[in-house]
Amino acid sequence: MKLGRVVGKLWATAKDKKLNGLKLYLMQPVDESDRPLGSELVAVDTVGSKEGDLVYWVGGAEATFPFQDRQIPSDVTIVGLVDRLDLAEDRPA
Amino acid sequence: MELARVEGTVVATAKAGRLQGRKLLLVNLTGPDTKPTNNYLVAVDSVGAGEGEIVIVVRGSSARQTDDLTNVPTDSSIVAIVDTIELRGGTVYRKDQAKEGGAR
């Protein structure tokens, strides 16, 4: 999984029905110091995150598996909210 | 997923059997500002998207997870047509205000 920051929201009425009821966010991948990595991605939210939240997300085929009962057509899925990040003081810069 | 602008239709008579009857669109990937990056993809449409619309494209094996694309040989599928994009508190795109055939 990777870290990301929720930075925006998307609305789409016409969408695949497997995405119905799921929130679509713009998510900026970030490093451990909250610096942006690459450009914003469209992400499916499965944990009730809100704009501004630090989250972790899965990409690729694994992004289709957040639910027990069904698979969704997503390649970027937010699967957790970060409460706190503890970083070792002697980590490499 | 990524944002993209639909810029054309791909017509192909000779194609893999499981692609028969599928609408193929030429899309130009964009950022949240909907400005084209000139990275083009051929994507299978599963939502009835049309030229000029901003859409959401799913890539990789996830692109086969829509109801009607199981076992279809695609790695790029359009799964949604975007109405509104809000970035850092401001609305950066509204479909009903976008110019015909172009991003705002």
N, CA and C atoms of all chains as a GROMACS GRO file, in nm:
protein
  591
    1MET      N    1   0.084  -0.121   0.000
    1MET     CA    2   0.000   0.000   0.000
    1MET      C    3   0.087   0.125   0.000
    2LYS      N    4   0.026   0.233  -0.041
    2LYS     CA    5   0.098   0.360  -0.047
    2LYS      C    6   0.018   0.468   0.025
    3LEU      N    7   0.086   0.575   0.061
    3LEU     CA    8   0.021   0.686   0.129
    3LEU      C    9  -0.034   0.785   0.027
    4GLY      N   10  -0.141   0.852   0.065
    4GLY     CA   11  -0.198   0.954  -0.022
    4GLY      C   12  -0.274   1.057   0.060
    5ARG      N   13  -0.298   1.169   0.000
    5ARG     CA   14  -0.373   1.277   0.064
    5ARG      C   15  -0.496   1.303  -0.021
    6VAL      N   16  -0.614   1.300   0.040
    6VAL     CA   17  -0.738   1.328  -0.035
    6VAL      C   18  -0.745   1.478  -0.061
    7VAL      N   19  -0.747   1.517  -0.190
    7VAL     CA   20  -0.740   1.660  -0.224
    7VAL      C   21  -0.862   1.710  -0.302
    8GLY      N   22  -0.952   1.621  -0.338
    8GLY     CA   23  -1.067   1.668  -0.416
    8GLY      C   24  -1.171   1.560  -0.432
    9LYS      N   25  -1.280   1.596  -0.499
    9LYS     CA   26  -1.393   1.506  -0.510
    9LYS      C   27  -1.447   1.510  -0.652
   10LEU      N   28  -1.504   1.398  -0.697
   10LEU     CA   29  -1.563   1.391  -0.830
   10LEU      C   30  -1.706   1.345  -0.822
   11TRP      N   31  -1.787   1.401  -0.910
   11TRP     CA   32  -1.924   1.353  -0.922
   11TRP      C   33  -1.943   1.297  -1.062
   12ALA      N   34  -2.008   1.182  -1.070
   12ALA     CA   35  -2.034   1.119  -1.200
   12ALA      C   36  -2.167   1.044  -1.191
   13THR      N   37  -2.267   1.094  -1.262
   13THR     CA   38  -2.398   1.027  -1.260
   13THR      C   39  -2.393   0.900  -1.343
   14ALA      N   40  -2.337   0.911  -1.463
   14ALA     CA   41  -2.328   0.794  -1.551
   14ALA      C   42  -2.201   0.718  -1.516
   15LYS      N   43  -2.218   0.602  -1.456
   15LYS     CA   44  -2.101   0.522  -1.421
   15LYS      C   45  -2.137   0.375  -1.417
   16ASP      N   46  -2.035   0.291  -1.416
   16ASP     CA   47  -2.059   0.148  -1.405
   16ASP      C   48  -2.136   0.122  -1.276
   17LYS      N   49  -2.236   0.030  -1.283
   17LYS     CA   50  -2.323   0.014  -1.166
   17LYS      C   51  -2.250  -0.044  -1.046
   18LYS      N   52  -2.136  -0.108  -1.069
   18LYS     CA   53  -2.059  -0.157  -0.955
   18LYS      C   54  -1.994  -0.044  -0.875
   19LEU      N   55  -1.995   0.076  -0.932
   19LEU     CA   56  -1.940   0.191  -0.860
   19LEU      C   57  -2.049   0.271  -0.789
   20ASN      N   58  -2.175   0.232  -0.806
   20ASN     CA   59  -2.285   0.305  -0.743
   20ASN      C   60  -2.267   0.306  -0.590
   21GLY      N   61  -2.289   0.422  -0.531
   21GLY     CA   62  -2.282   0.433  -0.386
   21GLY      C   63  -2.141   0.450  -0.332
   22LEU      N   64  -2.043   0.446  -0.420
   22LEU     CA   65  -1.905   0.463  -0.374
   22LEU      C   66  -1.859   0.605  -0.405
   23LYS      N   67  -1.781   0.661  -0.313
   23LYS     CA   68  -1.732   0.796  -0.334
   23LYS      C   69  -1.606   0.794  -0.420
   24LEU      N   70  -1.598   0.892  -0.510
   24LEU     CA   71  -1.481   0.906  -0.596
   24LEU      C   72  -1.405   1.031  -0.554
   25TYR      N   73  -1.278   1.013  -0.525
   25TYR     CA   74  -1.196   1.124  -0.480
   25TYR      C   75  -1.079   1.148  -0.573
   26LEU      N   76  -1.028   1.271  -0.568
   26LEU     CA   77  -0.896   1.297  -0.624
   26LEU      C   78  -0.798   1.279  -0.509
   27MET      N   79  -0.697   1.198  -0.532
   27MET     CA   80  -0.603   1.164  -0.426
   27MET      C   81  -0.461   1.189  -0.478
   28GLN      N   82  -0.387   1.265  -0.398
   28GLN     CA   83  -0.248   1.294  -0.434
   28GLN      C   84  -0.157   1.195  -0.362
   29PRO      N   85  -0.090   1.106  -0.434
   29PRO     CA   86   0.007   1.019  -0.367
   29PRO      C   87   0.115   1.104  -0.300
   30VAL      N   88   0.153   1.068  -0.177
   30VAL     CA   89   0.253   1.144  -0.104
   30VAL      C   90   0.356   1.050  -0.042
   31ASP      N   91   0.471   1.107  -0.006
   31ASP     CA   92   0.571   1.027   0.065
   31ASP      C   93   0.548   1.042   0.215
   32GLU      N   94   0.640   0.986   0.296
   32GLU     CA   95   0.618   0.983   0.441
   32GLU      C   96   0.620   1.123   0.502
   33SER      N   97   0.676   1.220   0.430
   33SER     CA   98   0.678   1.357   0.480
   33SER      C   99   0.571   1.443   0.414
   34ASP      N  100   0.473   1.377   0.353
   34ASP     CA  101   0.359   1.446   0.292
   34ASP      C  102   0.399   1.526   0.168
   35ARG      N  103   0.509   1.489   0.105
   35ARG     CA  104   0.546   1.555  -0.021
   35ARG      C  105   0.479   1.482  -0.136
   36PRO      N  106   0.427   1.556  -0.236
   36PRO     CA  107   0.356   1.494  -0.348
   36PRO      C  108   0.446   1.402  -0.429
   37LEU      N  109   0.394   1.289  -0.472
   37LEU     CA  110   0.463   1.196  -0.561
   37LEU      C  111   0.378   1.181  -0.687
   38GLY      N  112   0.423   1.238  -0.798
   38GLY     CA  113   0.347   1.226  -0.922
   38GLY      C  114   0.219   1.308  -0.919
   39SER      N  115   0.128   1.278  -1.012
   39SER     CA  116   0.008   1.360  -1.023
   39SER      C  117  -0.109   1.294  -0.950
   40GLU      N  118  -0.213   1.372  -0.934
   40GLU     CA  119  -0.333   1.325  -0.864
   40GLU      C  120  -0.396   1.208  -0.940
   41LEU      N  121  -0.457   1.116  -0.864
   41LEU     CA  122  -0.526   1.002  -0.924
   41LEU      C  123  -0.673   1.005  -0.880
   42VAL      N  124  -0.758   0.941  -0.958
   42VAL     CA  125  -0.897   0.923  -0.918
   42VAL      C  126  -0.903   0.794  -0.837
   43ALA      N  127  -0.957   0.803  -0.716
   43ALA     CA  128  -0.959   0.688  -0.625
   43ALA      C  129  -1.100   0.659  -0.577
   44VAL      N  130  -1.129   0.529  -0.558
   44VAL     CA  131  -1.255   0.488  -0.497
   44VAL      C  132  -1.233   0.480  -0.346
   45ASP      N  133  -1.324   0.539  -0.270
   45ASP     CA  134  -1.311   0.536  -0.125
   45ASP      C  135  -1.395   0.423  -0.067
   46THR      N  136  -1.335   0.346   0.025
   46THR     CA  137  -1.412   0.237   0.088
   46THR      C  138  -1.413   0.250   0.241
   47VAL      N  139  -1.356   0.357   0.294
   47VAL     CA  140  -1.341   0.366   0.440
   47VAL      C  141  -1.401   0.494   0.499
   48GLY      N  142  -1.472   0.572   0.419
   48GLY     CA  143  -1.533   0.694   0.471
   48GLY      C  144  -1.433   0.807   0.492
   49SER      N  145  -1.336   0.817   0.403
   49SER     CA  146  -1.240   0.926   0.418
   49SER      C  147  -1.302   1.057   0.372
   50LYS      N  148  -1.240   1.166   0.414
   50LYS     CA  149  -1.288   1.298   0.376
   50LYS      C  150  -1.173   1.380   0.319
   51GLU      N  151  -1.212   1.491   0.254
   51GLU     CA  152  -1.110   1.574   0.194
   51GLU      C  153  -1.010   1.620   0.301
   52GLY      N  154  -0.882   1.613   0.268
   52GLY     CA  155  -0.777   1.652   0.362
   52GLY      C  156  -0.716   1.535   0.436
   53ASP      N  157  -0.785   1.420   0.438
   53ASP     CA  158  -0.736   1.305   0.514
   53ASP      C  159  -0.611   1.244   0.452
   54LEU      N  160  -0.522   1.194   0.540
   54LEU     CA  161  -0.410   1.111   0.498
   54LEU      C  162  -0.459   0.966   0.497
   55VAL      N  163  -0.441   0.900   0.384
   55VAL     CA  164  -0.498   0.765   0.368
   55VAL      C  165  -0.390   0.671   0.315
   56TYR      N  166  -0.422   0.542   0.314
   56TYR     CA  167  -0.338   0.452   0.235
   56TYR      C  168  -0.425   0.380   0.134
   57TRP      N  169  -0.363   0.344   0.023
   57TRP     CA  170  -0.439   0.296  -0.091
   57TRP      C  171  -0.367   0.182  -0.159
   58VAL      N  172  -0.444   0.100  -0.231
   58VAL     CA  173  -0.386  -0.007  -0.311
   58VAL      C  174  -0.408   0.023  -0.458
   59GLY      N  175  -0.314  -0.021  -0.540
   59GLY     CA  176  -0.326   0.000  -0.684
   59GLY      C  177  -0.330  -0.132  -0.757
   60GLY      N  178  -0.359  -0.125  -0.887
   60GLY     CA  179  -0.357  -0.246  -0.971
   60GLY      C  180  -0.475  -0.338  -0.944
   61ALA      N  181  -0.454  -0.467  -0.972
   61ALA     CA  182  -0.562  -0.564  -0.961
   61ALA      C  183  -0.614  -0.575  -0.818
   62GLU      N  184  -0.528  -0.554  -0.719
   62GLU     CA  185  -0.570  -0.565  -0.579
   62GLU      C  186  -0.674  -0.460  -0.543
   63ALA      N  187  -0.678  -0.352  -0.619
   63ALA     CA  188  -0.775  -0.246  -0.592
   63ALA      C  189  -0.919  -0.290  -0.619
   64THR      N  190  -0.937  -0.406  -0.683
   64THR     CA  191  -1.072  -0.454  -0.713
   64THR      C  192  -1.132  -0.531  -0.596
   65PHE      N  193  -1.052  -0.559  -0.492
   65PHE     CA  194  -1.092  -0.653  -0.386
   65PHE      C  195  -1.135  -0.595  -0.251
   66PRO      N  196  -1.175  -0.470  -0.238
   66PRO     CA  197  -1.198  -0.421  -0.101
   66PRO      C  198  -1.318  -0.485  -0.032
   67PHE      N  199  -1.412  -0.536  -0.109
   67PHE     CA  200  -1.535  -0.592  -0.049
   67PHE      C  201  -1.535  -0.743  -0.055
   68GLN      N  202  -1.598  -0.804   0.047
   68GLN     CA  203  -1.604  -0.951   0.055
   68GLN      C  204  -1.688  -1.009  -0.058
   69ASP      N  205  -1.797  -0.939  -0.095
   69ASP     CA  206  -1.899  -1.000  -0.178
   69ASP      C  207  -1.890  -0.964  -0.325
   70ARG      N  208  -1.803  -0.872  -0.361
   70ARG     CA  209  -1.801  -0.834  -0.502
   70ARG      C  210  -1.668  -0.767  -0.537
   71GLN      N  211  -1.640  -0.765  -0.667
   71GLN     CA  212  -1.523  -0.693  -0.715
   71GLN      C  213  -1.568  -0.566  -0.785
   72ILE      N  214  -1.485  -0.463  -0.780
   72ILE     CA  215  -1.521  -0.336  -0.841
   72ILE      C  216  -1.417  -0.298  -0.947
   73PRO      N  217  -1.463  -0.226  -1.051
   73PRO     CA  218  -1.369  -0.186  -1.156
   73PRO      C  219  -1.286  -0.064  -1.113
   74SER      N  220  -1.190  -0.086  -1.026
   74SER     CA  221  -1.105   0.022  -0.977
   74SER      C  222  -0.960  -0.023  -0.980
   75ASP      N  223  -0.869   0.068  -1.015
   75ASP     CA  224  -0.727   0.038  -1.004
   75ASP      C  225  -0.657   0.126  -0.902
   76VAL      N  226  -0.735   0.209  -0.830
   76VAL     CA  227  -0.683   0.288  -0.719
   76VAL      C  228  -0.793   0.292  -0.612
   77THR      N  229  -0.774   0.222  -0.501
   77THR     CA  230  -0.877   0.214  -0.398
   77THR      C  231  -0.819   0.252  -0.262
   78ILE      N  232  -0.889   0.345  -0.196
   78ILE     CA  233  -0.848   0.386  -0.061
   78ILE      C  234  -0.899   0.281   0.037
   79VAL      N  235  -0.807   0.219   0.111
   79VAL     CA  236  -0.845   0.108   0.198
   79VAL      C  237  -0.819   0.137   0.346
   80GLY      N  238  -0.763   0.252   0.380
   80GLY     CA  239  -0.740   0.281   0.520
   80GLY      C  240  -0.716   0.428   0.546
   81LEU      N  241  -0.755   0.472   0.669
   81LEU     CA  242  -0.730   0.608   0.714
   81LEU      C  243  -0.612   0.605   0.808
   82VAL      N  244  -0.518   0.695   0.788
   82VAL     CA  245  -0.401   0.700   0.876
   82VAL      C  246  -0.435   0.784   0.998
   83ASP      N  247  -0.426   0.724   1.118
   83ASP     CA  248  -0.447   0.800   1.241
   83ASP      C  249  -0.320   0.875   1.276
   84ARG      N  250  -0.208   0.807   1.263
   84ARG     CA  251  -0.081   0.863   1.307
   84ARG      C  252   0.031   0.793   1.235
   85LEU      N  253   0.137   0.865   1.207
   85LEU     CA  254   0.253   0.809   1.140
   85LEU      C  255   0.372   0.833   1.233
   86ASP      N  256   0.432   0.726   1.284
   86ASP     CA  257   0.551   0.740   1.369
   86ASP      C  258   0.674   0.709   1.286
   87LEU      N  259   0.763   0.803   1.273
   87LEU     CA  260   0.882   0.785   1.191
   87LEU      C  261   1.006   0.774   1.280
   88ALA      N  262   1.094   0.679   1.246
   88ALA     CA  263   1.218   0.665   1.322
   88ALA      C  264   1.302   0.791   1.305
   89GLU      N  265   1.365   0.832   1.411
   89GLU     CA  266   1.444   0.955   1.402
   89GLU      C  267   1.571   0.937   1.320
   90ASP      N  268   1.621   0.813   1.316
   90ASP     CA  269   1.748   0.791   1.245
   90ASP      C  270   1.728   0.739   1.103
   91ARG      N  271   1.603   0.757   1.049
   91ARG     CA  272   1.579   0.708   0.912
   91ARG      C  273   1.661   0.790   0.814
   92PRO      N  274   1.697   0.728   0.700
   92PRO     CA  275   1.775   0.803   0.601
   92PRO      C  276   1.696   0.919   0.543
   93ALA      N  277   1.763   1.026   0.514
   93ALA     CA  278   1.694   1.145   0.465
   93ALA      C  279   1.644   1.122   0.324
   94MET      N  280  -0.751   0.538  -1.081
   94MET     CA  281  -0.803   0.570  -1.212
   94MET      C  282  -0.749   0.705  -1.258
   95GLU      N  283  -0.767   0.730  -1.386
   95GLU     CA  284  -0.719   0.855  -1.441
   95GLU      C  285  -0.832   0.927  -1.515
   96LEU      N  286  -0.817   1.060  -1.526
   96LEU     CA  287  -0.913   1.138  -1.602
   96LEU      C  288  -0.866   1.146  -1.746
   97ALA      N  289  -0.963   1.153  -1.837
   97ALA     CA  290  -0.928   1.163  -1.978
   97ALA      C  291  -1.042   1.232  -2.052
   98ARG      N  292  -1.008   1.289  -2.167
   98ARG     CA  293  -1.108   1.354  -2.252
   98ARG      C  294  -1.127   1.268  -2.375
   99VAL      N  295  -1.253   1.240  -2.408
   99VAL     CA  296  -1.281   1.159  -2.526
   99VAL      C  297  -1.258   1.245  -2.650
  100GLU      N  298  -1.169   1.198  -2.737
  100GLU     CA  299  -1.135   1.280  -2.855
  100GLU      C  300  -1.168   1.212  -2.987
  101GLY      N  301  -1.214   1.089  -2.981
  101GLY     CA  302  -1.251   1.027  -3.108
  101GLY      C  303  -1.299   0.885  -3.090
  102THR      N  304  -1.346   0.830  -3.200
  102THR     CA  305  -1.392   0.692  -3.203
  102THR      C  306  -1.294   0.611  -3.285
  103VAL      N  307  -1.265   0.491  -3.241
  103VAL     CA  308  -1.176   0.403  -3.316
  103VAL      C  309  -1.263   0.300  -3.388
  104VAL      N  310  -1.253   0.301  -3.520
  104VAL     CA  311  -1.329   0.205  -3.600
  104VAL      C  312  -1.234   0.095  -3.644
  105ALA      N  313  -1.269  -0.030  -3.614
  105ALA     CA  314  -1.182  -0.142  -3.650
  105ALA      C  315  -1.269  -0.262  -3.682
  106THR      N  316  -1.262  -0.306  -3.806
  106THR     CA  317  -1.343  -0.421  -3.846
  106THR      C  318  -1.278  -0.550  -3.797
  107ALA      N  319  -1.148  -0.561  -3.821
  107ALA     CA  320  -1.078  -0.681  -3.778
  107ALA      C  321  -1.035  -0.665  -3.634
  108LYS      N  322  -1.100  -0.738  -3.545
  108LYS     CA  323  -1.060  -0.729  -3.405
  108LYS      C  324  -1.086  -0.862  -3.336
  109ALA      N  325  -1.027  -0.878  -3.219
  109ALA     CA  326  -1.042  -1.002  -3.143
  109ALA      C  327  -1.190  -1.032  -3.121
  110GLY      N  328  -1.224  -1.157  -3.127
  110GLY     CA  329  -1.364  -1.199  -3.116
  110GLY      C  330  -1.437  -1.140  -2.998
  111ARG      N  331  -1.370  -1.136  -2.885
  111ARG     CA  332  -1.437  -1.087  -2.765
  111ARG      C  333  -1.449  -0.935  -2.762
  112LEU      N  334  -1.390  -0.867  -2.862
  112LEU     CA  335  -1.408  -0.722  -2.872
  112LEU      C  336  -1.521  -0.686  -2.968
  113GLN      N  337  -1.579  -0.788  -3.034
  113GLN     CA  338  -1.689  -0.762  -3.127
  113GLN      C  339  -1.803  -0.692  -3.053
  114GLY      N  340  -1.857  -0.588  -3.117
  114GLY     CA  341  -1.971  -0.518  -3.059
  114GLY      C  342  -1.933  -0.417  -2.951
  115ARG      N  343  -1.806  -0.399  -2.926
  115ARG     CA  344  -1.763  -0.304  -2.823
  115ARG      C  345  -1.730  -0.170  -2.887
  116LYS      N  346  -1.766  -0.062  -2.818
  116LYS     CA  347  -1.731   0.071  -2.868
  116LYS      C  348  -1.591   0.107  -2.817
  117LEU      N  349  -1.502   0.139  -2.911
  117LEU     CA  350  -1.366   0.178  -2.876
  117LEU      C  351  -1.350   0.328  -2.895
  118LEU      N  352  -1.302   0.394  -2.792
  118LEU     CA  353  -1.284   0.539  -2.800
  118LEU      C  354  -1.138   0.576  -2.784
  119LEU      N  355  -1.101   0.685  -2.851
  119LEU     CA  356  -0.967   0.738  -2.836
  119LEU      C  357  -0.974   0.845  -2.727
  120VAL      N  358  -0.898   0.828  -2.619
  120VAL     CA  359  -0.903   0.925  -2.510
  120VAL      C  360  -0.765   0.985  -2.487
  121ASN      N  361  -0.765   1.110  -2.443
  121ASN     CA  362  -0.645   1.186  -2.415
  121ASN      C  363  -0.640   1.207  -2.264
  122LEU      N  364  -0.540   1.150  -2.197
  122LEU     CA  365  -0.534   1.160  -2.051
  122LEU      C  366  -0.517   1.306  -2.009
  123THR      N  367  -0.583   1.344  -1.899
  123THR     CA  368  -0.574   1.480  -1.848
  123THR      C  369  -0.546   1.476  -1.698
  124GLY      N  370  -0.510   1.590  -1.642
  124GLY     CA  371  -0.505   1.605  -1.497
  124GLY      C  372  -0.640   1.655  -1.450
  125PRO      N  373  -0.652   1.687  -1.320
  125PRO     CA  374  -0.779   1.739  -1.266
  125PRO      C  375  -0.824   1.866  -1.334
  126ASP      N  376  -0.730   1.943  -1.395
  126ASP     CA  377  -0.768   2.066  -1.465
  126ASP      C  378  -0.829   2.037  -1.601
  127THR      N  379  -0.838   1.909  -1.640
  127THR     CA  380  -0.894   1.861  -1.767
  127THR      C  381  -0.815   1.910  -1.889
  128LYS      N  382  -0.694   1.956  -1.867
  128LYS     CA  383  -0.609   1.991  -1.982
  128LYS      C  384  -0.543   1.864  -2.035
  129PRO      N  385  -0.551   1.842  -2.168
  129PRO     CA  386  -0.495   1.719  -2.226
  129PRO      C  387  -0.343   1.711  -2.206
  130THR      N  388  -0.294   1.591  -2.183
  130THR     CA  389  -0.150   1.570  -2.170
  130THR      C  390  -0.091   1.511  -2.299
  131ASN      N  391  -0.178   1.485  -2.397
  131ASN     CA  392  -0.137   1.423  -2.523
  131ASN      C  393  -0.079   1.283  -2.506
  132ASN      N  394  -0.123   1.216  -2.398
  132ASN     CA  395  -0.100   1.072  -2.385
  132ASN      C  396  -0.232   1.006  -2.421
  133TYR      N  397  -0.232   0.935  -2.534
  133TYR     CA  398  -0.357   0.879  -2.585
  133TYR      C  399  -0.370   0.731  -2.551
  134LEU      N  400  -0.493   0.689  -2.530
  134LEU     CA  401  -0.523   0.548  -2.508
  134LEU      C  402  -0.645   0.511  -2.591
  135VAL      N  403  -0.649   0.385  -2.634
  135VAL     CA  404  -0.773   0.330  -2.689
  135VAL      C  405  -0.843   0.259  -2.574
  136ALA      N  406  -0.964   0.303  -2.543
  136ALA     CA  407  -1.035   0.248  -2.427
  136ALA      C  408  -1.170   0.192  -2.469
  137VAL      N  409  -1.209   0.081  -2.406
  137VAL     CA  410  -1.342   0.025  -2.428
  137VAL      C  411  -1.440   0.105  -2.345
  138ASP      N  412  -1.551   0.146  -2.407
  138ASP     CA  413  -1.650   0.227  -2.338
  138ASP      C  414  -1.757   0.137  -2.276
  139SER      N  415  -1.782   0.153  -2.146
  139SER     CA  416  -1.890   0.073  -2.087
  139SER      C  417  -2.001   0.160  -2.029
  140VAL      N  418  -1.997   0.291  -2.057
  140VAL     CA  419  -2.099   0.379  -2.000
  140VAL      C  420  -2.167   0.469  -2.103
  141GLY      N  421  -2.134   0.455  -2.230
  141GLY     CA  422  -2.198   0.539  -2.332
  141GLY      C  423  -2.139   0.679  -2.340
  142ALA      N  424  -2.007   0.689  -2.328
  142ALA     CA  425  -1.941   0.819  -2.333
  142ALA      C  426  -1.934   0.870  -2.477
  143GLY      N  427  -1.922   1.003  -2.491
  143GLY     CA  428  -1.916   1.064  -2.624
  143GLY      C  429  -1.806   1.167  -2.632
  144GLU      N  430  -1.780   1.210  -2.754
  144GLU     CA  431  -1.671   1.303  -2.780
  144GLU      C  432  -1.683   1.429  -2.696
  145GLY      N  433  -1.569   1.475  -2.641
  145GLY     CA  434  -1.566   1.598  -2.562
  145GLY      C  435  -1.590   1.576  -2.414
  146GLU      N  436  -1.640   1.460  -2.377
  146GLU     CA  437  -1.670   1.437  -2.236
  146GLU      C  438  -1.543   1.400  -2.158
  147ILE      N  439  -1.541   1.442  -2.030
  147ILE     CA  440  -1.433   1.401  -1.939
  147ILE      C  441  -1.479   1.272  -1.871
  148VAL      N  442  -1.394   1.172  -1.880
  148VAL     CA  443  -1.433   1.039  -1.830
  148VAL      C  444  -1.326   0.986  -1.733
  149ILE      N  445  -1.363   0.879  -1.664
  149ILE     CA  446  -1.269   0.811  -1.575
  149ILE      C  447  -1.228   0.680  -1.642
  150VAL      N  448  -1.097   0.661  -1.654
  150VAL     CA  449  -1.043   0.543  -1.721
  150VAL      C  450  -0.975   0.453  -1.616
  151VAL      N  451  -1.014   0.327  -1.617
  151VAL     CA  452  -0.949   0.227  -1.531
  151VAL      C  453  -0.854   0.147  -1.617
  152ARG      N  454  -0.733   0.120  -1.564
  152ARG     CA  455  -0.633   0.049  -1.644
  152ARG      C  456  -0.591  -0.082  -1.578
  153GLY      N  457  -0.525  -0.162  -1.657
  153GLY     CA  458  -0.478  -0.291  -1.607
  153GLY      C  459  -0.588  -0.394  -1.599
  154SER      N  460  -0.567  -0.501  -1.522
  154SER     CA  461  -0.668  -0.607  -1.515
  154SER      C  462  -0.797  -0.558  -1.451
  155SER      N  463  -0.789  -0.449  -1.374
  155SER     CA  464  -0.909  -0.390  -1.315
  155SER      C  465  -1.007  -0.345  -1.422
  156ALA      N  466  -0.956  -0.320  -1.542
  156ALA     CA  467  -1.042  -0.273  -1.651
  156ALA      C  468  -1.142  -0.379  -1.697
  157ARG      N  469  -1.122  -0.504  -1.654
  157ARG     CA  470  -1.216  -0.610  -1.692
  157ARG      C  471  -1.322  -0.637  -1.585
  158GLN      N  472  -1.328  -0.552  -1.482
  158GLN     CA  473  -1.417  -0.583  -1.370
  158GLN      C  474  -1.555  -0.521  -1.381
  159THR      N  475  -1.585  -0.448  -1.488
  159THR     CA  476  -1.722  -0.402  -1.502
  159THR      C  477  -1.807  -0.523  -1.539
  160ASP      N  478  -1.939  -0.508  -1.516
  160ASP     CA  479  -2.029  -0.621  -1.538
  160ASP      C  480  -2.019  -0.679  -1.678
  161ASP      N  481  -2.006  -0.590  -1.777
  161ASP     CA  482  -2.014  -0.638  -1.915
  161ASP      C  483  -1.878  -0.661  -1.978
  162LEU      N  484  -1.769  -0.645  -1.907
  162LEU     CA  485  -1.638  -0.661  -1.969
  162LEU      C  486  -1.558  -0.780  -1.915
  163THR      N  487  -1.626  -0.870  -1.843
  163THR     CA  488  -1.558  -0.990  -1.795
  163THR      C  489  -1.503  -1.067  -1.915
  164ASN      N  490  -1.378  -1.105  -1.909
  164ASN     CA  491  -1.313  -1.183  -2.016
  164ASN      C  492  -1.299  -1.110  -2.149
  165VAL      N  493  -1.318  -0.979  -2.148
  165VAL     CA  494  -1.292  -0.901  -2.269
  165VAL      C  495  -1.144  -0.857  -2.264
  166PRO      N  496  -1.071  -0.874  -2.376
  166PRO     CA  497  -0.929  -0.841  -2.372
  166PRO      C  498  -0.905  -0.690  -2.376
  167THR      N  499  -0.925  -0.624  -2.260
  167THR     CA  500  -0.900  -0.480  -2.252
  167THR      C  501  -0.814  -0.450  -2.130
  168ASP      N  502  -0.728  -0.350  -2.141
  168ASP     CA  503  -0.656  -0.301  -2.023
  168ASP      C  504  -0.684  -0.153  -2.000
  169SER      N  505  -0.782  -0.097  -2.072
  169SER     CA  506  -0.824   0.041  -2.051
  169SER      C  507  -0.974   0.048  -2.073
  170SER      N  508  -1.050   0.082  -1.971
  170SER     CA  509  -1.195   0.090  -1.984
  170SER      C  510  -1.246   0.220  -1.924
  171ILE      N  511  -1.349   0.275  -1.991
  171ILE     CA  512  -1.415   0.395  -1.939
  171ILE      C  513  -1.526   0.350  -1.847
  172VAL      N  514  -1.520   0.390  -1.718
  172VAL     CA  515  -1.619   0.343  -1.621
  172VAL      C  516  -1.710   0.454  -1.569
  173ALA      N  517  -1.684   0.579  -1.604
  173ALA     CA  518  -1.771   0.687  -1.557
  173ALA      C  519  -1.755   0.811  -1.643
  174ILE      N  520  -1.865   0.888  -1.652
  174ILE     CA  521  -1.861   1.019  -1.719
  174ILE      C  522  -1.867   1.125  -1.609
  175VAL      N  523  -1.768   1.213  -1.607
  175VAL     CA  524  -1.754   1.308  -1.496
  175VAL      C  525  -1.850   1.426  -1.512
  176ASP      N  526  -1.926   1.458  -1.405
  176ASP     CA  527  -2.012   1.576  -1.404
  176ASP      C  528  -1.938   1.697  -1.348
  177THR      N  529  -1.872   1.676  -1.233
  177THR     CA  530  -1.807   1.786  -1.161
  177THR      C  531  -1.677   1.739  -1.098
  178ILE      N  532  -1.576   1.826  -1.102
  178ILE     CA  533  -1.450   1.799  -1.033
  178ILE      C  534  -1.423   1.913  -0.936
  179GLU      N  535  -1.400   1.876  -0.810
  179GLU     CA  536  -1.366   1.975  -0.709
  179GLU      C  537  -1.226   1.944  -0.661
  180LEU      N  538  -1.137   2.045  -0.664
  180LEU     CA  539  -0.998   2.025  -0.621
  180LEU      C  540  -0.962   2.130  -0.518
  181ARG      N  541  -0.916   2.087  -0.403
  181ARG     CA  542  -0.874   2.174  -0.293
  181ARG      C  543  -0.978   2.284  -0.268
  182GLY      N  544  -1.103   2.245  -0.259
  182GLY     CA  545  -1.209   2.338  -0.220
  182GLY      C  546  -1.272   2.417  -0.334
  183GLY      N  547  -1.214   2.412  -0.454
  183GLY     CA  548  -1.272   2.488  -0.564
  183GLY      C  549  -1.318   2.398  -0.676
  184THR      N  550  -1.427   2.438  -0.743
  184THR     CA  551  -1.475   2.361  -0.856
  184THR      C  552  -1.388   2.391  -0.977
  185VAL      N  553  -1.324   2.288  -1.034
  185VAL     CA  554  -1.234   2.310  -1.148
  185VAL      C  555  -1.295   2.263  -1.279
  186TYR      N  556  -1.406   2.190  -1.272
  186TYR     CA  557  -1.471   2.145  -1.395
  186TYR      C  558  -1.617   2.116  -1.367
  187ARG      N  559  -1.702   2.165  -1.455
  187ARG     CA  560  -1.844   2.130  -1.454
  187ARG      C  561  -1.883   2.098  -1.595
  188LYS      N  562  -1.939   1.978  -1.612
  188LYS     CA  563  -1.975   1.935  -1.746
  188LYS      C  564  -2.073   2.031  -1.812
  189ASP      N  565  -2.170   2.082  -1.734
  189ASP     CA  566  -2.272   2.167  -1.794
  189ASP      C  567  -2.219   2.305  -1.832
  190GLN      N  568  -2.097   2.338  -1.788
  190GLN     CA  569  -2.040   2.467  -1.826
  190GLN      C  570  -1.925   2.453  -1.925
  191ALA      N  571  -1.885   2.328  -1.950
  191ALA     CA  572  -1.774   2.306  -2.042
  191ALA      C  573  -1.821   2.334  -2.184
  192LYS      N  574  -1.731   2.393  -2.262
  192LYS     CA  575  -1.764   2.421  -2.402
  192LYS      C  576  -1.778   2.292  -2.479
  193GLU      N  577  -1.863   2.294  -2.577
  193GLU     CA  578  -1.882   2.176  -2.661
  193GLU      C  579  -1.748   2.135  -2.724
  194GLY      N  580  -1.710   2.013  -2.700
  194GLY     CA  581  -1.588   1.961  -2.762
  194GLY      C  582  -1.460   2.009  -2.699
  195GLY      N  583  -1.466   2.076  -2.585
  195GLY     CA  584  -1.343   2.121  -2.525
  195GLY      C  585  -1.354   2.143  -2.376
  196ALA      N  586  -1.241   2.138  -2.309
  196ALA     CA  587  -1.241   2.163  -2.167
  196ALA      C  588  -1.243   2.313  -2.144
  197ARG      N  589  -1.291   2.354  -2.029
  197ARG     CA  590  -1.299   2.494  -1.994
  197ARG      C  591  -1.160   2.553  -1.979
   0.00000   0.00000   0.00000
